[in-house]
Amino acid sequence: MSLPFIDLAAQQARLRPALDAAIARVLDHGQYVMGKEVRELEEKLAAFCGVRHCLACANGTDALQLALMALGVKAGDAVFVPSFTFAATAEVVPLVGATPIFVDVLPDTFNIDPESLKRAVGHAREIGLDPACVIPVDLFGLSADYDALTPIARENGMKVIGDSAQGWGGEYKGRIAGALADISTTSFFPAKPLGCYGDGGAVFTDDDELAALVDSLRQHGMGKDRYDYARIGINSRMDTLQAAILIEKLSIYADEIEARQEVARRYSESLSSRYETPFIPDGLKSIWAQYTIKVTSPAEREALQARCREAGVPTAVYYPIPLHVQDAYAGFPRDPAGLPVTEDLAGRVVSLPMHPYLASQVQDGIIAAVLG
């Protein structure tokens, strides 16, 4: 057996006639950047997650930077981020002149630990930084605990940016990820549950003023017209072809989320007696960007991955090196109590193939390889 980690070809086969027609429409009208399909996509995305405003941009990293810029985050400010995440969450902070402070995560959900956040906020003040913002990450498709994190932010005069690059569209106590923070962001990188065929991203908010700022900032700080510049901005407009593709993919997204639930259920049912399988709190629904288990040690993980390679089953480790020990980030502050959970997880997590088109017989082969 040899199979893809994420089967984009199966999804494309399902949508190919609609995708071809959508691309042809863009080629016919020739508006290749921020064409009418971009606005249509923004309206549909906003309706899906229940927010007033969606602003599409060039990629998910830009979406995070635009959110920080719109909030006015600057030098002297502290922005609290998990270390157990992709680099984009942290890298945008020094890009706006602020200081990232690394926070530990919970051992069951892998998302920000509220107690670690409290310690990190106190530490920021001790070293002369102004707490400005926290960026919870909806890791592997599961929303962070916004009900615990948002009060901590409010008590300290901070805003919340929800990094939903992996979790956009998941459910959180009757609400949809993308509508859980002051500003939320997502990525449409091809491997994401809702991905385009290149790069793309979006910013979501209910705040009219923030939406207007993001709209200006993504277009070079544009004011009344394209040659009137009201502020310093960046170039982060969405390609119309990507928007057209995403409109078609969004039309089946809810169905794909449900299919992912069944794949995750079968994995957990088969693997939970041997490995620590993902924990989903009551009232939440993951979109399963990744299906990630915990083994007992790095050695056990190496053995599991070797068995899977032999059987033609791909695996991945997200993330093998925490950000706070990476060369680029080692000099930034962190929770003074350390980040022991993050460091432990980095040696024990492993992710299995996960996508909506994983046939049960193929999944049985994956499970057999994992169990040995």
TAKAFEN-V482141 format. One record per residue. RES is the residue in one small letter. PHI is phi in degrees with one decimal (* if undefined). PSI is psi as a letter, one per 30 degrees, with the letter a starting at -180 (none if undefined). NEAR is the number of other ideal C-beta (glycine too) atoms within 12 Angstrom. Layout:
res,phi,psi,near
RES,PHI,PSI,NEAR
RES,PHI,PSI,NEAR
This chain:
res,phi,psi,near
m,*,k,21
s,-136.7,k,16
l,-140.7,l,27
p,-78.9,l,24
f,-68.3,e,26
i,-131.1,k,32
d,-95.6,i,26
l,-71.7,f,27
a,-65.8,e,16
a,-65.1,e,22
q,-64.3,e,34
q,-62.7,e,26
a,-61.7,e,14
r,-65.4,e,22
l,-105.7,f,29
r,-52.9,e,18
p,-60.3,e,13
a,-67.4,e,23
l,-65.8,e,28
d,-59.6,e,18
a,-66.9,e,17
a,-64.6,e,33
i,-64.7,e,29
a,-61.7,e,15
r,-62.8,e,24
v,-67.3,e,31
l,-61.5,e,17
d,-69.3,e,16
h,-88.0,f,16
g,75.3,g,13
q,-93.1,i,21
y,-84.5,f,21
v,-126.3,k,24
m,57.3,h,30
g,-72.5,a,28
k,-62.4,f,23
e,-65.0,f,35
v,-63.4,e,37
r,-64.7,e,23
e,-62.4,e,27
l,-61.7,e,40
e,-57.8,e,36
e,-64.4,e,23
k,-70.0,e,28
l,-65.1,e,45
a,-61.1,e,30
a,-66.1,e,21
f,-61.7,e,32
c,-99.7,f,42
g,81.3,h,23
v,-120.0,l,37
r,-76.6,e,23
h,-132.5,k,32
c,-129.1,k,42
l,-126.2,j,45
a,-75.1,l,49
c,-146.3,a,45
a,-75.9,f,34
n,-167.6,l,36
g,-70.1,e,43
t,-67.1,e,33
d,-58.9,e,39
a,-58.1,e,48
l,-64.7,e,49
q,-65.0,e,41
l,-60.9,e,45
a,-63.2,e,50
l,-63.0,e,44
m,-63.4,e,36
a,-64.7,e,39
l,-80.9,f,37
g,75.1,g,23
v,-67.5,k,37
k,-148.7,a,22
a,-57.3,k,18
g,93.8,f,19
d,-91.7,k,30
a,-106.5,k,41
v,-123.3,k,49
f,-97.5,k,51
v,-134.8,k,52
p,-71.5,k,45
s,-84.8,f,45
f,-91.0,i,46
t,-166.4,l,42
f,-72.7,l,34
a,-60.2,f,31
a,-56.8,e,33
t,-58.9,e,47
a,-90.8,e,41
e,-66.7,f,28
v,-71.2,f,37
v,-68.2,e,42
p,-65.3,f,25
l,-63.4,f,26
v,-99.7,g,31
g,91.6,f,21
a,-89.7,l,36
t,-114.0,k,34
p,-76.2,k,44
i,-121.2,k,46
f,-85.8,k,45
v,-121.8,k,51
d,-78.0,l,39
v,-120.3,l,43
l,-81.5,k,32
p,-73.4,f,23
d,-96.7,e,21
t,-94.6,f,35
f,70.3,g,46
n,-102.2,l,51
i,-48.4,k,46
d,-86.1,j,37
p,-57.0,e,31
e,-68.4,e,21
s,-63.9,e,39
l,-60.5,e,45
k,-59.6,e,29
r,-63.6,e,26
a,-67.2,e,44
v,-63.2,e,35
g,-60.4,e,25
h,-64.7,e,27
a,-58.1,e,36
r,-65.4,e,23
e,-61.0,e,15
i,-99.6,g,19
g,86.2,g,14
l,-100.7,l,31
d,-99.1,j,23
p,-59.1,k,36
a,-117.5,e,37
c,-161.9,k,45
v,-121.2,k,53
i,-118.4,i,53
p,-66.9,k,53
v,-110.2,k,53
d,-84.4,i,52
l,-70.0,k,45
f,61.1,g,42
g,108.4,f,45
l,-106.6,k,42
s,-64.0,k,46
a,-67.8,l,50
d,-84.8,i,35
y,-63.8,e,41
d,-66.4,f,23
a,-89.4,e,28
l,-80.5,e,44
t,-63.4,e,26
p,-59.7,e,17
i,-63.1,e,31
a,-62.0,e,35
r,-64.5,e,19
e,-62.0,f,17
n,-111.5,g,26
g,67.7,g,18
m,-106.6,l,36
k,-95.3,l,32
v,-121.2,k,42
i,-110.4,j,50
g,-86.4,j,48
d,-85.0,j,52
s,-105.4,h,55
a,-58.9,e,50
q,-104.1,f,46
g,-124.9,g,48
w,-61.7,k,51
g,98.7,f,46
g,-70.6,l,45
e,-104.2,k,32
y,-137.6,j,41
k,51.1,h,19
g,88.8,f,15
r,-115.8,l,25
i,-112.5,k,35
a,-58.4,k,46
g,117.6,f,45
a,-128.8,g,38
l,-110.4,f,41
a,-137.6,l,46
d,-59.4,e,36
i,-137.5,k,46
s,-121.6,l,53
t,-134.2,l,54
t,-146.7,l,57
s,-122.3,k,42
f,-112.3,g,43
f,-50.5,k,31
p,-52.1,e,27
a,-80.4,f,29
k,-70.7,l,39
p,-53.7,e,46
l,-116.8,j,47
g,-124.6,l,33
c,-97.6,a,42
y,-112.0,h,27
g,175.9,b,21
d,-107.0,l,31
g,-173.6,l,46
g,-158.6,l,48
a,-158.4,l,53
v,-119.3,k,55
f,-126.5,k,44
t,-162.5,l,38
d,-94.8,f,23
d,-89.4,j,25
d,-60.5,e,15
e,-67.4,e,18
l,-63.3,e,31
a,-61.5,e,28
a,-63.7,e,22
l,-64.4,e,31
v,-61.0,e,45
d,-60.1,e,34
s,-69.1,e,29
l,-62.5,e,37
r,-74.1,f,38
q,-121.4,h,34
h,64.7,g,21
g,79.1,g,25
m,-57.0,k,26
g,-99.8,c,19
k,-70.4,f,11
d,-150.6,l,11
r,-66.8,f,17
y,-111.8,g,11
d,-111.8,j,14
y,-110.0,j,17
a,-88.2,f,19
r,-162.6,l,22
i,-78.2,k,16
g,-128.4,a,27
i,-134.5,l,30
n,-99.2,j,21
s,-143.0,i,38
r,-96.1,l,34
m,-87.2,k,45
d,-68.6,k,31
t,-64.1,e,33
l,-59.9,e,33
q,-66.2,e,40
a,-61.9,e,43
a,-62.5,e,41
i,-65.4,e,38
l,-66.7,e,47
i,-59.2,e,39
e,-68.7,e,33
k,-67.1,e,38
l,-63.4,f,40
s,-64.7,f,24
i,-115.5,g,24
y,-62.9,e,33
a,-61.2,e,25
d,-64.7,e,20
e,-68.1,e,35
i,-60.2,e,31
e,-65.3,e,20
a,-63.1,e,29
r,-63.2,e,38
q,-61.5,e,27
e,-69.4,e,24
v,-61.7,e,38
a,-64.3,e,39
r,-61.3,e,24
r,-66.7,e,27
y,-58.3,e,33
s,-64.2,e,28
e,-60.9,e,17
s,-88.7,f,26
l,-106.9,f,31
s,-67.6,f,20
s,-75.1,f,12
r,-113.9,e,20
y,-125.5,l,27
e,-83.1,j,23
t,-91.6,l,30
p,-59.7,k,37
f,-103.4,k,22
i,-117.5,j,28
p,-62.4,l,23
d,-57.2,k,11
g,86.2,g,17
l,-117.3,k,31
k,-131.8,j,29
s,-77.5,l,42
i,-96.1,g,45
w,54.4,h,43
a,-59.4,e,44
q,-138.5,l,39
y,-110.1,j,44
t,-121.9,k,40
i,-107.6,l,41
k,-113.7,k,32
v,-102.9,a,32
t,-86.4,f,19
s,-163.0,l,15
p,-58.2,e,21
a,-64.7,e,13
e,-64.9,e,23
r,-63.8,e,29
e,-60.3,e,20
a,-66.5,e,21
l,-61.3,e,35
q,-65.7,e,28
a,-65.2,e,18
r,-59.6,e,24
c,-66.7,e,33
r,-59.0,e,18
e,-60.7,e,17
a,-90.1,g,25
g,79.6,g,19
v,-103.4,j,33
p,-76.9,k,25
t,-133.3,l,34
a,-147.8,l,27
v,-117.9,j,28
y,-120.3,j,31
y,-132.4,k,36
p,-75.3,f,24
i,-128.2,j,23
p,-57.7,l,35
l,-62.2,e,37
h,-69.6,f,36
v,-109.5,g,22
q,-74.5,k,23
d,-53.8,e,11
a,-68.4,f,17
y,-123.2,f,27
a,-63.0,f,17
g,-86.0,f,16
f,-87.7,l,32
p,-67.8,l,34
r,-152.7,l,36
d,-47.6,k,34
p,-63.5,f,21
a,-83.3,g,20
g,88.8,l,22
l,-126.4,i,36
p,-65.8,e,22
v,-68.1,e,31
t,-56.5,e,40
e,-66.1,e,27
d,-69.2,e,25
l,-61.6,e,40
a,-57.2,f,30
g,-94.4,f,25
r,-129.8,f,30
v,-91.3,k,41
v,-151.3,k,40
s,-107.8,k,42
l,-107.4,l,44
p,-52.8,k,40
m,-148.3,j,44
h,-165.8,l,41
p,-71.5,f,32
y,-109.0,g,28
l,-82.2,j,35
a,-64.1,k,20
s,-59.9,e,18
q,-68.9,e,13
v,-68.7,e,27
q,-62.9,e,35
d,-59.6,e,22
g,-66.8,e,24
i,-62.6,e,38
i,-61.0,e,35
a,-62.6,e,20
a,-67.2,e,30
v,-65.5,e,37
l,-75.9,f,24
g,69.6,none,19
